[in-house]
């Protein structure tokens, strides 16, 4: 098995939820984690700041660099990358985790919300990848992992939330294009998506739409991400991975450990047939 010891991992939106879970799993190996996220003051509805995340990462065994970063602003991304390279000497892995969600129909989606989702999800993924790639191209085993779904161009995945689907599929199209663009240079570019709904603070804000007992914990995505990121980059690119399939391949078959309620009926996540 490989290890992420000493690897520098740039994670967008790593203050909470899946991003933080991935950071903490990598920290167990002694990885360097760059927390590129916006929150520096406690949010009234969402837990965590880049500084509380940094403390958790260091307590787990890693090194942390918290950098306030709005990935809608390429100058802020560039500054976060500069600080990462100055402190850790390079970047080995980029995790495009930051995402904005609004499961609203066309008439219920203000253009401000449309713009937010597309700027954070599709544009933010592209901009973060663009900024990190010059350093990834120098890394020994470079990976880009994007938290986005398989590209299933079916009307039912658009009809209820066209704007959100466009934004998430934009992230996936970055994976599709960049995996082929950088295949010969040995940069692995993959997507990862959960089989079931993952209970995070962002999901909790959706209210009664999702109940915790019907969800899995962020740890399942973190363990799947880890299993991907320790693979040889030249042998693993252009994939749209599903978390439990990755773990099954890695020999993990006990998925009850990841359930919020092992007896609850799990909701399948969006974008999966």
N, C-alpha and C positions, 0 to 999 in steps of 0.2 A: 504494500500500500504506500501511496505517496504521502506527503505532508505539506502543510502550508507554513511550516516554521520559517520565519524570516521573510516571507513573501509580503509585499505591500499591496493592500487591497483598497481600492478607491470605491466607496459605496455611497450612492446617492440616497438621500432619505433614510439614513440609518439611525434615527433617534428612537425609533419604536418599531413594533410589529415585526414583519418579515425581515426588513433590512437589519434591524438590531439583532434578531435571532441568527442571521447569517454571520454577522460580525462576531457574535459571541462564540459561535461554533468554530470559526477560524482562529479566534483568540486562544482557544484551548491548545492549539498547536504552537502558539507564540508568534502569530502573524502581526504585522503592522496594519492598523486599520485607519483609513482616512474617512472621517465622518463628514460628508459634504451634504449639509442639510440646513434648513432655515432657522429652526427653533433655538433661540438662545434664552428666552424667558418662558417660564412655565405657561402653558396654554390652559385656559379654564376648562376645556373639555378633553384635551389630549395629554397623556402623560409624557414626560421626558423632554430633555433638551440635549443639544450636542454635548454638553458637559456632563450630564448624568450618564449618557451613553458611553462617553469616554471613561468614566469611573468604572462602569460595569465591565467594559472591555479589558481594562487594566487589571481589575480584580479577577477576571477569568484567565489571565496569563498573557494577554497581548499588549501591544503598545498602541496608543491612540493619538490621533491628531484631529481634534475637532476644528472645523473651519466653517463658519457661517457662509452658506452658499445657496443662492437662489438659482436653480439650473435653467431658469428662463433668461438668465443674463450670462452671456458667454464670457464676459470679462471676469465675473466672479468665479466661473468654472476655471478659467485660466489661472487665476490667483490661487485657487485651491490646489490645482495641479502643481503649480510652481512651489508652493509650500511643501507639498508631499515629496517632490523630487529633492528639494533642498534638505529636508529632514531625513528621508529614508533612502535617497540615492536613486530612486526610480519608481516605476509602477509596474507590477506584474499582472494585476487583475483589476478589471472594472466590473462592478455589479450595478447595472441600471435598474434600480429598485423604485426610485421616486415615481409617484403616480398620483393623478387626481381623478376622482370618480364622481359622476352624477348620472344615476340611472333614470334619466328623464327623457320623455318624448320630445319631438321636434318643437312643438308649440310651448312646451314647458321648460325649454333650455335657453336661458338668456345668452346672448352672444358673449357676454363677459365670462360665463361659465364654459361655453364652447372654447373660447380662446385659452382659458386657463388649462383645460384638459389637453388641448393640442400643443400648447407651449411647454407644459411640463412633460407630458408623455412622449409624444413623437419628436418634437423639436429638442427637448431636453436630453433624450436618449441619443439623438444624432450629435448634438453639440458636445455632450460628455464623451462620447466615443471619439469624436474628432480630436478633442483636446488630449485624450489619454493615448491615442494610437501612436504618436511619435515615440513615446516611452515604452509602450507595449511591444513595439517592433524591435526594441533592444533587449527585451526580457527573454529569459531562458525558456519559460513555458507559459506564454501569454494567453490569457482568457478574457473574453467579454461575455458576461452572462446577463441576459435581460429578462426581467420578470414580465413576460407577455405570452399571449396564447397562440396556439396553432392557427394558421390562416385558413379558416373554413368559410369560404365565401357563400354563405347561405342566408337567405332573407330573414329567417327567424332570429339570427344573432344581431340583426340591425334594427328590426321593426320597433322595438320598445325603447331603444337608447342609441339611436344612430350616431349621435355626437361622440359618446363614450367609445363605441365600437371603432369608429374612425380613429380615435386617438390611440386606443390600445393596439389596433392593427398596424398603425403607423410605427409603433415600437417593433412589432414583429417583422415588418417590411425592412427595417434597419438590419435585423438579424439575417433575413433572407439575402439582402444585397451585400452586406459587409462580409458575411461568411464566405461568399464566393470571391469577393474582391481581394480579401487578404488570405485566402487559402494557401497560396504558394509561399507566402511569407511566414506561414506557421502560426498565425493568430487564430485561436479557436473562438468562434462567435456562435453562441447558442442561446436558445430561449428555454425558460423553465416556467411551468404553470401548474397550479395545484389541481388534483382530481376533485377535491371537495372545497367548499367555502372554508377559508381560514379565518378564525375569530381574532380580529385585531381591533385596535381602538377606532380605526377608520370604518370598519364594518359595524362596530357598535353604534357609531353615529348615524347609521342608516335606520336606527330605531327598531321597530317591531318587524321590519322586513326580514331580519335574520335573527334566529335564536341561537345562543351559544351552544346549547346541547346538540345542535345539528351540524356542528362545525368541528374541524380539527385545529390543533395548535400550530403556531408558526414554526415550531421545531421540526415538523416534517419537511417543510420547504428548505429549512436551513441544512438539515442532514442530506437532502437530495442535492442541494447546491454544493455542499462540501464534496460529495461523491463525484460530481462533475468536475470541479475545479482542481482535483488532484490527478485527473487523467492527463495523458500526454496530448498537448494541444494539436499536434499535427495529425492525430488519429481521432479527433473528436470535434467536428465543426459542422455547422449547418443543421443542427438538430432542434426540433421543437419537443423538448422533454416534458413528461408528466411526472410529478414528484414520486408517486408510489411505484411507477414503473422503474424509475432510476434506482429506488431503494430495493425493489425485488431483485433487480440485476446485481445489486451489491450484496445480496444475501440476507436482507432484512425483510421478514415476513410478518412480524408482529406489529400491526398498525393500530391496535387498540391503545397502545401507549401514547399515541398522538391525538386521540379523541378528547375533546373537552368533557364529554360524557360517553364512556365506552358503550353504554346501552342506548344511546340516542341514534336516531336515524339520520344519516349524513346527507346533507344537501350536496348535489353535484355542482361544481362551479360553472360559471358562464363559459360559453365558447367551446364546450365539449359535447360531441354527439354520443 
